[in-house]
Amino acid sequence: MRFSEYFGLYRSQAYLDFVDVPLDTDLSVFVEPVAIKQLQSSWGNELASLLQTFFDKVLSCIRSGNNDEARRLLASLNESNEFHLGYSSGKSMGHGFGEGSAESVWTALTQSKASVTGLLRDLEDTALLIPGVGSDMISDAVCNILRGAFIKYTQDMCSYYGVTLTPNVASGPIWNPQKGGWEQAYVALPVTEFGKVILVPKIVVRHRLVYDSAQYYRHYILPHMQDEHIRMRSPLVDVLKDGRLNVTKKKLMEKYGKDKLAVAQQTVARPHVLDEYREQKANSPSSPLSQEQLAEVEGRDVPDIKPLIASLKSLPPGNQHAHEYEGLIEKIFTAIFYPSLCNPRKQHKTHGGRKIVDITYSNEAKAGFFSWLSRHYTCPMIFVECKNYGKEIGNPEIDQISGRFSPSRGWVGILVCRSLKDKKRMVQRCIDTVNDQRGYVIVLDDGDVEEIVEEYASNEGSQDHTGLRKKWEEIVFS
């Protein structure tokens, strides 16, 4: 049974911001630390800082000989069953650095020159250079280090989707970067007959980690070693029939080894190669799992969004259906704008609570329309206002959403309404708002929303959103 089923959300994965995990086992996806560091929001910066402060503290203890403290820090990474991510085929077990593995990981770290020379900088580096550390261990470690932040995310999501929280639940170890240690608390969490659950945003999970030791060794370290041996004309070098010199990767691995110990030794001798690898991975980030990939992991079909358009068309306008209308728009936008827009918040308060936005999304786009938008305009958040009026909207509604903009929150919003009799006049109102430097408002009616959904479906989930881009060009370049 999935989290959504247990709590009666009546939503499939496409319409949820978090990973809809099974409650009695694990889902075979992993939290990717590189993906976390590529988040553009202040929340993403907070997560990255938590990871870095923890790993810096561990390495500092090892370098200073504070072995007991290093062991204690690592041993607290063992309780992660409540995340339900990883390889477990039966009951969630977790594969963190804790318990017995804390000792083995600590031993590997202390014996590795990579630790004491400063070569290790990030938690994901251990997947390359430390024996016994794999994708599941890194993912579980990340979840544990980010437990406090993910608990807050879980509480926000449960509030958003109407899930009842159980008070006074033991949190498990929470990393406190100010104190440089672990602490415990009693918090409100969703609890099922299978135990407590901590949710994870689906934008940060992947099929596998970006950092891969075998790939790094074969495609980064070994080519440098080949060049070196050829320059030195070492005994491992062969002369080909055409006179070219060659040394095979197989010969190098037979001489120097191919396990993580060998990878670490050869990296210590060539630290610039690891820098190249890090830079390459940072410049070509892995993409979030698509709706199709998430559905495949779950063993389910990708939901058809088009029936939501039928529900939208049949919904009567008027204030009595405003909440239902807002819910339909949010479901549609959450599905078609993922992974560009995430972390939706309803009735988001700004200006000290004096102003409220119907729906606010974080803009984490790495490709497509919203990515282009973020490179040229200030829009860390995208504001959405929903007007289920039976009458024409006008300047008051434009002024309302533009009044939520600011340099820190962004200057872009989408105003959604049921119909527009005079679209040209509405475009001109939006142009006036741009010219007055009060922000950028895209106005969509039911027909526009239907076209955007049709485009999304026909383009297999593309984030280009050419219809939305045309709407943007009408108000900016006219």
Secondary structure, 3 states (H helix, E strand, C coil): CEHHHHCCCCCCHHHCCECCCECCCCECCEECHHHHHCCCCHHHHHHHHHHHHHHHHHHHHHHHCCHHHHHHHHHCCCCCHHHCECCCCCCCCCCCCCCHHHHHHHHHHHHCHHHHCCCCCCCCHHHHHCCCCCHHHHHHHHHHHCHHHHHHHHHHHHHHHCCCCEEEEECCCEEECCCCEEECCEEEECEECCEECCCCEHHHEECCCCCCHHHHHHHHHHHHHHHHHHHHCCCCCEECCCCCEECCHHHHHHHHCCCHHHHHHHHHHCHHHHHHHHHHHHHCCCCCCCHHHHHHHHCCCCCCCHHHHHHHHHCCCCHHHHHHHHHHHHHHHHHHCCCCEEEEEEEEEEHHHCEEEEEEEEECCCCCHHHHHHHHCCCCEEEEEEECCCCCCCHHHHHHHHCCCECCCECEEEEEECCCCCHHHHHHHHHHHHHCCCCEEEEECHHHHHHHHHHHHHCCCCCCCHHHHHHHHHHHCC
